[in-house]
Every structure is written in C-alpha cells, then in structure tokens.
C-alpha cells in the first residue's frame, strides 16, 4: 500500500516537472532555456502564493 502510494507520488511529481519543462520550451523556445525557466517558475510561485494585502491602518479618529 505504502509503496504504491510512494510510486504514485513520484510519478505525479515527474509528470508535473516534465509538464513545466514542456511549457517553458513551448512558450519560449530552446534559447536561454534556464533564464526562461527561472522566469516561468517565479510567475508560477507568484500565482500559487499571491501577496496578502495588508490590513488597513485605523486612524485615531475612526471611532473603532
């Protein structure tokens, strides 16, 4: 049971990594692949972890 779950997790991670590599290659081409992969990875991380808006500052006159 555990070995099949581990094998599934490894296969899923491998498919995700290969899909990412294909997307970078398809969108940007083979020139400057590492730079384009870093740019796409930063876009992916920005999409996955959007910035959290700061809480609005309360003024002393707001009454709260």
N, CA, C and O atoms as a GROMACS GRO file, in nm:
protein
  256
    1UNK      N    1   0.082  -0.120   0.000
    1UNK     CA    2   0.000   0.000   0.000
    1UNK      C    3   0.086   0.126   0.000
    1UNK      O    4   0.066   0.217  -0.080
    2UNK      N    5   0.183   0.129   0.091
    2UNK     CA    6   0.268   0.248   0.102
    2UNK      C    7   0.358   0.261  -0.020
    2UNK      O    8   0.381   0.372  -0.069
    3UNK      N    9   0.408   0.149  -0.071
    3UNK     CA   10   0.496   0.157  -0.187
    3UNK      C   11   0.420   0.204  -0.310
    3UNK      O   12   0.475   0.277  -0.393
    4UNK      N   13   0.294   0.162  -0.323
    4UNK     CA   14   0.217   0.210  -0.438
    4UNK      C   15   0.184   0.358  -0.426
    4UNK      O   16   0.180   0.430  -0.525
    5UNK      N   17   0.160   0.403  -0.304
    5UNK     CA   18   0.135   0.546  -0.283
    5UNK      C   19   0.262   0.627  -0.310
    5UNK      O   20   0.255   0.735  -0.369
    6UNK      N   21   0.376   0.576  -0.269
    6UNK     CA   22   0.502   0.642  -0.296
    6UNK      C   23   0.531   0.646  -0.446
    6UNK      O   24   0.576   0.748  -0.498
    7UNK      N   25   0.505   0.536  -0.515
    7UNK     CA   26   0.526   0.532  -0.660
    7UNK      C   27   0.433   0.630  -0.731
    7UNK      O   28   0.475   0.696  -0.826
    8UNK      N   29   0.309   0.639  -0.687
    8UNK     CA   30   0.215   0.733  -0.746
    8UNK      C   31   0.260   0.877  -0.724
    8UNK      O   32   0.252   0.960  -0.815
    9UNK      N   33   0.309   0.907  -0.604
    9UNK     CA   34   0.356   1.042  -0.574
    9UNK      C   35   0.476   1.079  -0.659
    9UNK      O   36   0.486   1.192  -0.708
   10UNK      N   37   0.568   0.986  -0.676
   10UNK     CA   38   0.686   1.012  -0.759
   10UNK      C   39   0.645   1.032  -0.903
   10UNK      O   40   0.696   1.122  -0.970
   11UNK      N   41   0.554   0.950  -0.953
   11UNK     CA   42   0.508   0.966  -1.092
   11UNK      C   43   0.436   1.098  -1.112
   11UNK      O   44   0.453   1.163  -1.215
   12UNK      N   45   0.356   1.138  -1.015
   12UNK     CA   46   0.285   1.265  -1.025
   12UNK      C   47   0.383   1.383  -1.026
   12UNK      O   48   0.365   1.477  -1.103
   13UNK      N   49   0.485   1.377  -0.941
   13UNK     CA   50   0.586   1.482  -0.939
   13UNK      C   51   0.664   1.485  -1.070
   13UNK      O   52   0.697   1.592  -1.121
   14UNK      N   53   0.693   1.369  -1.125
   14UNK     CA   54   0.765   1.362  -1.252
   14UNK      C   55   0.682   1.420  -1.366
   14UNK      O   56   0.735   1.491  -1.451
   15UNK      N   57   0.554   1.390  -1.368
   15UNK     CA   58   0.465   1.445  -1.472
   15UNK      C   59   0.456   1.597  -1.458
   15UNK      O   60   0.458   1.668  -1.559
   16UNK      N   61   0.447   1.647  -1.336
   16UNK     CA   62   0.440   1.792  -1.315
   16UNK      C   63   0.569   1.860  -1.361
   16UNK      O   64   0.564   1.965  -1.424
   17UNK      N   65   0.684   1.801  -1.330
   17UNK     CA   66   0.812   1.859  -1.371
   17UNK      C   67   0.828   1.857  -1.522
   17UNK      O   68   0.872   1.955  -1.581
   18UNK      N   69   0.793   1.747  -1.585
   18UNK     CA   70   0.804   1.738  -1.731
   18UNK      C   71   0.706   1.832  -1.800
   18UNK      O   72   0.738   1.889  -1.905
   19UNK      N   73   0.588   1.848  -1.744
   19UNK     CA   74   0.491   1.943  -1.800
   19UNK      C   75   0.544   2.085  -1.792
   19UNK      O   76   0.530   2.163  -1.886
   20UNK      N   77   0.605   2.120  -1.679
   20UNK     CA   78   0.663   2.253  -1.664
   20UNK      C   79   0.774   2.275  -1.767
   20UNK      O   80   0.780   2.381  -1.830
   21UNK      N   81   0.860   2.175  -1.784
   21UNK     CA   82   0.969   2.186  -1.883
   21UNK      C   83   0.913   2.202  -2.024
   21UNK      O   84   0.965   2.281  -2.102
   22UNK      N   85   0.809   2.128  -2.056
   22UNK     CA   86   0.749   2.139  -2.189
   22UNK      C   87   0.686   2.276  -2.210
   22UNK      O   88   0.700   2.334  -2.318
   23UNK      N   89   0.619   2.328  -2.110
   23UNK     CA   90   0.556   2.460  -2.122
   23UNK      C   91   0.661   2.567  -2.146
   23UNK      O   92   0.643   2.655  -2.231
   24UNK      N   93   0.772   2.561  -2.073
   24UNK     CA   94   0.880   2.659  -2.093
   24UNK      C   95   0.935   2.647  -2.234
   24UNK      O   96   0.956   2.748  -2.301
   25UNK      N   97   0.959   2.525  -2.279
   25UNK     CA   98   1.012   2.504  -2.412
   25UNK      C   99   0.914   2.549  -2.520
   25UNK      O  100   0.955   2.609  -2.619
   26UNK      N  101   0.786   2.522  -2.500
   26UNK     CA  102   0.685   2.558  -2.599
   26UNK      C  103   0.665   2.709  -2.608
   26UNK      O  104   0.650   2.763  -2.718
   27UNK      N  105   0.664   2.778  -2.494
   27UNK     CA  106   0.637   2.922  -2.494
   27UNK      C  107   0.758   3.005  -2.532
   27UNK      O  108   0.742   3.108  -2.598
   28UNK      N  109   0.878   2.962  -2.493
   28UNK     CA  110   0.995   3.046  -2.512
   28UNK      C  111   1.096   2.992  -2.611
   28UNK      O  112   1.181   3.068  -2.660
   29UNK      N  113   1.091   2.867  -2.642
   29UNK     CA  114   1.189   2.808  -2.733
   29UNK      C  115   1.314   2.765  -2.659
   29UNK      O  116   1.325   2.785  -2.538
   30UNK      N  117   1.408   2.705  -2.731
   30UNK     CA  118   1.526   2.649  -2.665
   30UNK      C  119   1.635   2.751  -2.629
   30UNK      O  120   1.725   2.718  -2.552
   31UNK      N  121   1.630   2.870  -2.682
   31UNK     CA  122   1.734   2.968  -2.650
   31UNK      C  123   1.710   3.026  -2.510
   31UNK      O  124   1.597   3.057  -2.474
   32UNK      N  125   1.818   3.040  -2.434
   32UNK     CA  126   1.811   3.091  -2.296
   32UNK      C  127   1.711   3.013  -2.211
   32UNK      O  128   1.629   3.072  -2.140
   33UNK      N  129   1.718   2.881  -2.219
   33UNK     CA  130   1.618   2.796  -2.153
   33UNK      C  131   1.620   2.816  -2.001
   33UNK      O  132   1.514   2.827  -1.940
   34UNK      N  133   1.737   2.820  -1.940
   34UNK     CA  134   1.744   2.831  -1.794
   34UNK      C  135   1.689   2.965  -1.745
   34UNK      O  136   1.620   2.969  -1.643
   35UNK      N  137   1.719   3.072  -1.816
   35UNK     CA  138   1.666   3.203  -1.776
   35UNK      C  139   1.514   3.205  -1.790
   35UNK      O  140   1.443   3.257  -1.703
   36UNK      N  141   1.463   3.148  -1.899
   36UNK     CA  142   1.319   3.144  -1.920
   36UNK      C  143   1.252   3.053  -1.818
   36UNK      O  144   1.141   3.082  -1.774
   37UNK      N  145   1.316   2.943  -1.780
   37UNK     CA  146   1.260   2.853  -1.678
   37UNK      C  147   1.253   2.925  -1.544
   37UNK      O  148   1.155   2.908  -1.470
   38UNK      N  149   1.355   3.004  -1.510
   38UNK     CA  150   1.351   3.079  -1.385
   38UNK      C  151   1.239   3.182  -1.386
   38UNK      O  152   1.171   3.202  -1.286
   39UNK      N  153   1.221   3.248  -1.500
   39UNK     CA  154   1.114   3.347  -1.511
   39UNK      C  155   0.976   3.281  -1.498
   39UNK      O  156   0.888   3.333  -1.429
   40UNK      N  157   0.958   3.167  -1.563
   40UNK     CA  158   0.831   3.096  -1.553
   40UNK      C  159   0.808   3.044  -1.412
   40UNK      O  160   0.694   3.044  -1.363
   41UNK      N  161   0.914   2.999  -1.346
   41UNK     CA  162   0.899   2.949  -1.210
   41UNK      C  163   0.859   3.061  -1.115
   41UNK      O  164   0.777   3.040  -1.026
   42UNK      N  165   0.916   3.180  -1.134
   42UNK     CA  166   0.877   3.292  -1.049
   42UNK      C  167   0.732   3.333  -1.076
   42UNK      O  168   0.661   3.372  -0.984
   43UNK      N  169   0.688   3.324  -1.202
   43UNK     CA  170   0.547   3.351  -1.233
   43UNK      C  171   0.457   3.247  -1.167
   43UNK      O  172   0.350   3.280  -1.116
   44UNK      N  173   0.501   3.122  -1.168
   44UNK     CA  174   0.424   3.015  -1.107
   44UNK      C  175   0.413   3.035  -0.956
   44UNK      O  176   0.306   3.016  -0.898
   45UNK      N  177   0.522   3.072  -0.892
   45UNK     CA  178   0.520   3.095  -0.748
   45UNK      C  179   0.436   3.217  -0.713
   45UNK      O  180   0.371   3.220  -0.608
   46UNK      N  181   0.436   3.318  -0.798
   46UNK     CA  182   0.354   3.436  -0.775
   46UNK      C  183   0.206   3.400  -0.787
   46UNK      O  184   0.122   3.452  -0.713
   47UNK      N  185   0.175   3.312  -0.883
   47UNK     CA  186   0.037   3.269  -0.900
   47UNK      C  187  -0.008   3.180  -0.784
   47UNK      O  188  -0.122   3.190  -0.738
   48UNK      N  189   0.081   3.093  -0.738
   48UNK     CA  190   0.047   3.000  -0.631
   48UNK      C  191   0.040   3.068  -0.496
   48UNK      O  192  -0.040   3.029  -0.411
   49UNK      N  193   0.121   3.171  -0.474
   49UNK     CA  194   0.126   3.242  -0.346
   49UNK      C  195   0.102   3.391  -0.371
   49UNK      O  196   0.198   3.469  -0.370
   50UNK      N  197  -0.022   3.431  -0.392
   50UNK     CA  198  -0.047   3.574  -0.418
   50UNK      C  199  -0.013   3.657  -0.293
   50UNK      O  200  -0.024   3.608  -0.181
   51UNK      N  201   0.029   3.780  -0.313
   51UNK     CA  202   0.062   3.864  -0.198
   51UNK      C  203  -0.063   3.891  -0.114
   51UNK      O  204  -0.171   3.917  -0.167
   52UNK      N  205  -0.045   3.885   0.016
   52UNK     CA  206  -0.156   3.909   0.108
   52UNK      C  207  -0.165   4.059   0.132
   52UNK      O  208  -0.067   4.121   0.172
   53UNK      N  209  -0.283   4.118   0.108
   53UNK     CA  210  -0.295   4.262   0.131
   53UNK      C  211  -0.284   4.294   0.280
   53UNK      O  212  -0.333   4.220   0.365
   54UNK      N  213  -0.219   4.403   0.308
   54UNK     CA  214  -0.202   4.444   0.448
   54UNK      C  215  -0.335   4.494   0.502
   54UNK      O  216  -0.418   4.547   0.429
   55UNK      N  217  -0.354   4.476   0.631
   55UNK     CA  218  -0.476   4.524   0.695
   55UNK      C  219  -0.476   4.676   0.691
   55UNK      O  220  -0.372   4.739   0.710
   56UNK      N  221  -0.591   4.735   0.667
   56UNK     CA  222  -0.596   4.882   0.663
   56UNK      C  223  -0.562   4.942   0.800
   56UNK      O  224  -0.602   4.890   0.904
   57UNK      N  225  -0.488   5.051   0.795
   57UNK     CA  226  -0.450   5.118   0.918
   57UNK      C  227  -0.568   5.195   0.975
   57UNK      O  228  -0.638   5.267   0.903
   58UNK      N  229  -0.591   5.180   1.102
   58UNK     CA  230  -0.701   5.252   1.165
   58UNK      C  231  -0.647   5.387   1.214
   58UNK      O  232  -0.543   5.396   1.279
   59UNK      N  233  -0.720   5.489   1.180
   59UNK     CA  234  -0.680   5.623   1.225
   59UNK      C  235  -0.735   5.646   1.365
   59UNK      O  236  -0.833   5.582   1.404
   60UNK      N  237  -0.675   5.736   1.440
   60UNK     CA  238  -0.727   5.763   1.576
   60UNK      C  239  -0.868   5.822   1.574
   60UNK      O  240  -0.939   5.812   1.674
   61UNK      N  241  -0.908   5.882   1.465
   61UNK     CA  242  -1.039   5.944   1.456
   61UNK      C  243  -1.145   5.851   1.398
   61UNK      O  244  -1.258   5.895   1.374
   62UNK      N  245  -1.112   5.724   1.375
   62UNK     CA  246  -1.209   5.636   1.309
   62UNK      C  247  -1.318   5.590   1.404
   62UNK      O  248  -1.424   5.547   1.357
   63UNK      N  249  -1.297   5.597   1.533
   63UNK     CA  250  -1.401   5.559   1.628
   63UNK      C  251  -1.401   5.410   1.659
   63UNK      O  252  -1.489   5.362   1.731
   64UNK      N  253  -1.304   5.337   1.607
   64UNK     CA  254  -1.300   5.193   1.635
   64UNK      C  255  -1.183   5.158   1.722
   64UNK      O  256  -1.163   5.042   1.756
   0.00000   0.00000   0.00000
